[in-house]
């Protein structure tokens, strides 16, 4: 590939990354602005409602004496058969006097101001309780000309999608598919009897804001694409004219591409500090890019090693996990099949582990697992592959080892672990391990060898635990 084409590919790649990153940043900024707009709308409606609510008793549209247990002065809601009133309570010689206005007048003002619609949802159970407080026919008279929807009594336009979502909304929330979104604001109501009688629901169509968001993203995307494309063409033209002058960079670029950065300092020596033409700036840019790229690759390599350790290590015991074991054991298995080399598998299960967890708790159980893992690490050879198989089960792959050698190692592990104790208060917790051993004998699948080790393990369990059993076909399936 010619140097000119390499430059073209590089410019295209960089331009694509810049386009994606810049577009992503602008999308986040636009979306943040959208959220602020939605939040401002909610605060505007809420604050205006609070102002109207505070001034609700000024017109004295409804003045009545109430018979309630506690006349708590101040803002209050009163539910009458003709609707909900908001106003203030005051004490009089006869008891408690309420003066206020019907809530619909306030809500209508809000609706006209914000070009939204509203409705009221009353809790049916709460309204039924008012029969006992006011008069027996209160509920029957109240539900006339109103609609019952589930456990609610609806006053106002029926909005199924809003009512369906209202239980999941606290304060305000958005419903509907993007970009056709609606802002739903709910305001819970307690009446003078301190009953939660329902909520006021305001719904405003905010889809124009979301559509404007899409339009802004689209406009910026087109603008950004055209700008980056234009810059790419300009850079390509410039590099095409001086391609002969930068031919010496081809070899260095190839080395950098392959991860070889040993000649970075050679490039630095070729940069003329007294000159500032395009060629020298390019050399400097390549030098900086290569230095940063080397640093990034080194960092990525370190991150890769860390991620591999997380992916292949059991976090509790520090041993390899089942995934690592199977990946590497299969390689050993394939090698053994090809060259007929022996290998063995040891499968181990801590005895009475459930009883330890039930008696002393999972924290002590975890300590037992860690202690057993340390025994395995001490006993295993560097060529072995020890791993946590799952729960209290552990496994070891022993390359170039027959069943006798595996049994020797298994007995060593069993005896070492038998001496281990975990102190719980004044008590020392001890347990044992049962072990099954199997050897490769021309098996066609690795899983069959592990299954044989498992059978031997369970034979050890059934034979009294704290023992090592080697799989043999004669004992397979016997109890």
N, C-alpha and C positions, 0 to 999 in steps of 0.2 A: 504494500500500500504506500502510495506517495505521501510525502510530508504534507502536501497541500490537503489531501483527503483526511489525514490525521488531524490537522488543524480544524477542518470542517466538522469532523465528528466531535472533537473536544468542545468546540464552540457550541454545537447543538446540544450536547449533554449539559454543559454548564447553563445554557439558556433555559433548558427544560427544568433544571433544578431551581433556578432563580424564579422562573414563572410559577412553579408549584408552591415554593416557599412564600413568595410575595403574595400570591393569591390567597394562600392559607392564612397569612397574617391579616390581610384585609378582611377576609371573611370573619375572622374572630373579632376584629374591631367593629365591623358593621353589626355583627350579632350582639356585641356588647351595647352598642348604641340602641339597637332594637329593644333589648331588655330594659335599658334605662327609660326608653319611651313608654314601654308597657307599664313599668313601675311608676312613672310620673302620672300616667293616666289613672292608675289605681289610686295614687295618693291624692290626685285632684278630685276624683269622685268622692273618696272617703272624707277628705277635709271639707268639701262643700256640704256633704251630708251632715257632718258634725256641726257646721255653722247653722244650717237650717234646723237641725235638731235642737240646738241650744235656744234658737229663737222661736221654737214651735208654739210657746204659750203666749206670744205677743198679741196674736189676733183674737184669742179667746173664742175660737169657733165652738169649742165644746167645754162647758163648765158643768160639773156634776159632783155631787157628794158621794163618796165611796164608803162602803162599810168593809174595812179591812182591819186585820189584827194590828198591823204596824203601819203607822203613817210616817214613812221615811221621806222627809222633805227632799226636793230636788227632781231631777229628770226621771220620768217614768213613762212606761207604755201601758195602755189600757185597751183590752180587747172587748169590743162591744159587738152586738149581733150584726151591725152594719159595717164593721171593719175595725181596723187597728188605728188607735190614736196615740200621739206622742205629745207630751207636755210636761207640766210640773205639778207636784203635789205640795199642798200647804195645809197646815192645821187650822181648824176653825172650832168654834164652840160645839158644833154638832158632830165633829169628827174630822174627816179628811176630805179636802176639796181638790179636785183635779181640773186643771185648765190647760187646754192644748188644741191641737188641730189634727185633722185626719192625715195619716201618714201618706196617703195617695197624693195629696197636694205637694208635699215635699218631694216625693219621688217623681212626680210629673215635671217639677222644675229641674230636677237633675236630669231627667230623660231628655228634656228639650235642650239643656245646656250641652250635653255630651252626645247627643244623637244616638241614644241607646234605649233599650226597653227594659222593663222591670217586671217582676212578679213576686208574690208573697207565698211562701210555703209555711203552712201552719202544721204543727204536730197534732195529728188527730187525737192521740191519747191525752195531750194536754188540754185541748179544747173540750174533750168529753168531761174532764175533771171540773171544768167551770160550771157544769150543771149543779154540782154540789155547792159551789161558792155563790153563784148568782141565782139561777132559778132552773128548774128541771128541764124546761124546754129550750135552754140556751143553745145546745148543740144542734138540735133539729132546725131551729130558726137560723142559726149561723151558716149551715151548709147550703141553704137555699141560694140559688144563683152562683154557687161555687162548685168546683169539680174536685172529686176525691181521686187521688192518684196514689195507690199503694197506701202507705202510712201517713200520707200528707193530704192536706186540704189546700187546693191551689186557687189563688186569686190572681188573675192576670193571664197573659197569653201562655198557651201550653207549649213548652219547649222540651220535647222528650229527651234530646241529647244532653241538655243541661241538667235536667232532673236525674238522669241516669248517672251523671258524673258528680253530682253535688256532694255526696257523702265523702268523696276523696279530696274535696276542696276546703281549705282552711284559710280564710281571709280572701285570697284571690288565686285564680289559676287559669290556664289556657286549655281549651278543648277544640276538637275539630282536626281535620287533616291539613297538613301543610300544603299551601300557604293560607288556606281558608280557615283562619283561626278566630276564635271568639274569646274575649276576656270576660270571665265570670267572677263577680265580686259578691260574696255572701256576708251578711251582717246578722249575727244571732240576736234574738230578742228575748228578754225576760220581762214578764208583766209585773204589775204591782204586787202580785201574790208570790213573786219570785219563782214563777214557773217558766221553764224554757218552752215558750209557746211556738217557736218556729224561727224563721229567718227571712230577711229581705234579700232578694237576689237581683243583681244588676247585670245585664249582658250587653257588651259592646262589641261590635264587629271590628276587629283589629286586623282583618286580612289586608287592608291597604298598606299597613305598616310592613307586613311580611312580604307583600308583593313589591313594595319599594325596596326592601332588603334584597330580594332576588334581582331587581333591576340594577341596583347599585353594584352587586357582585358581578352581574353580566357586563355592565359598562366597564367596570374596572378590569375585568378579565380580558375583554377585547382590547382595551387600551394597553394593558400590560403586555399582552401577546404581541401587539403591533410594535410597541416600543422595544421589547427584547428582540423581536425578529429583526427590526431595523438595525439595532446595535450589532446583532450577529452578522448581518450582511456587511456592515462597515468594517468590523474586525476581520472578517474573512478577506475582504478586498485588500486591506492593509497587509495582511500576512502573505497574500498571494504575490504582492509586489516585492516583498523582501525575502521570499522563500529561499533564494540562493544564499542570502546572508545568514540564515539560521539553520543551514543544513547540518552544521556541527552539533546542533541540539538534537538531531534525530536519534543519534546513538544514546545520548543521555536520556531522552524521553522514553526510549525503549527499555533502558535499564530501570528507570523509575517505574514504568508500567509493570515490570516483572518483580518489583519490590527491592531492587538493588539501588541503594542510595549512597554507595561508597564514594561516588564521584561528585557529590554535591559541592564539596570544597573546591574541586577543579573548576566547576562552573562559577563559583564565587570569585576565583582568581581572574577569570576572563571578563568580569564586569569592570568596565572603566568608570572609576568614581568621578572623573572630571567631565564625563559626557552624560547628557540626559536625553538623547534621541530615543526614538521608538525601540530601536534594537536593544539598547542598553536597559531600557525600562522593562522590555520583555525578558531579558536575561535575569534581571532582578526579580521580576514577578515569578518566573519559573523557579528560581532559587527559593523564594519564599514559599511558593506552593509546594515544592518538593520537601522542604523542611517541615512544613506543617503536615503534609501527607505522611511523611515518615513518622512523625509524632503520633498522628491519628492511627496509623496502622499498628504501631507499638501498643497504643492504648487499647485498640480493638482486640489485639492478640491477648493482652492481659485480661480484658473483659471476657473474651472467649474462654480462656482457661478457667476463670471464675465461674462462668455459666456451666461449663462442662462439669466442674466439681459439684455444683448445685444439682445438676441433672443426674449425676451418677452416684452421689453419696447419700446415704441415709442420714438425715439431720440429727437423729437421736444418738446413734451408735458410732457414727463416723466410718462405718463399713460401706462397701459398695452396695448398691441396691439391686433389685431383681433385674432391672433393665440392663445395667452394666454387665451383670453376671451372664445373662443370656447372650448378649452381643459377643462377649469375649469367649465364652464357653463354646459357642458354635464354631468359632475359628479353630479352637483346639480340637473340637470334634471332627471337623473337616480334615485337619492335618492328620489326625489319628487314622481316619478312614483311608487316606491316601498312602501313608507310610506304615500303617499297622502298628503305631506306637500305643503303648498302654496309657490309660489315665483312669482315675477313679473320682467318684463323687461321694462326699460326706454330707448327709442331711441330719440336722440336729434340732431337737425340740426340748425346751426347758420344762422339766417336770413340775407339776402342780403350780403352774404360773398363774392360772385363774384364781386359785385359792390365795396366792400372795396378793394379787390385786384386790380381791374381795376383802381380805383380812386387814391389810396394811395400807391400801390405797394405791392408785396408779403412779404416784410419785415414787414410791418404794419399788413398784414394778419396773419403772423406767431405770432406776438405779441398778436393779438386778440385770436388766438388759445390757446396760453399759458395762457392768463388771464382766458379764459373759463375753461381750465383744472384745474387751481387753485381753481376756484369756485366749480368744481365737487369734488376735493379732500377735500375741507373744508366741503361740505355738506354731503358727503358719510359717511356711517358707516364703521367700520373696517371689518365687515363681508361682505360688498358689494364688487362687482367686477366692478369697472369703467374701461373703455377702450376707446381708439380711434378706431372707427369703420372704418373710411376712410375719407380722405378729411376733411370737416368741420362737419362730423357726429360723434357722440359719443354715447356710450351705457353703461348701468349699469344693472347688474344682482343683484337683491335684494332677497336673500334667506329668507324663512319664512316670507314673506311680501305679503299682498294682494294688490289689485289695489288701494284701498283707501290710504294705507300707502305709496304706490309708488307715487300716485298723490301728497300727501303732500310733499314728498321729491322733486318731479319735480317742484312744485310751488315754493319751497324754492330756488331751483337752478335758476329758471326763474327770480325771483325777485332780487336775488343777482347779477345775470349777467346784469340785466337791469341797475344797478347802476354803472357798470364798464365802465370806459372810457379810451381811449388810446390817449395821447396827440401827435398831429402832428403839429409842429410849434406852432401857436397860436390857433389851432383848436383842439377840443376834439371829437374824433371819438367814437360813441356809436352805439350799435346794440342790437338786441334781439335774443331770441332763441325760436324755436317751438319744442314741445315735444309730443311724443306719448307714451302711456302706455298700456301694455297688461299683463294679468295674466294667469298663468297656470290653465287650467280647464280640465285636463285629456288628453291633447294633446299627440299624438303618436310621434311627432318629435319636437325638439327644434326649428328647422327652421320655423315651423308654428307659434310659439309664436313670434319670431322676425318679421316675416312677418306681423302679426297682429299689432305689435307696429309700424311698418313702415306705415301701412295703417292709423293708428291713427295719426301718425306724418304728413302725407300728408293732412289729414283732417284739422289738425291745420294750416297747410300752406294755404290751400284753404279758411279757415275761417278768414283770416286776419293776421296770424302769431302772434308771441308773446303770445302764449297760450298753454295750456296743454289739450290734448284730450285722453280719455280712450277708448280703442277699445270696440266696442259692435257689435254683429252680425247684429243688425238691421241697423246700419249705414255702414256696409261693402259694398264697391263698389259704394256708393253714392257720388255725388260731392257736 
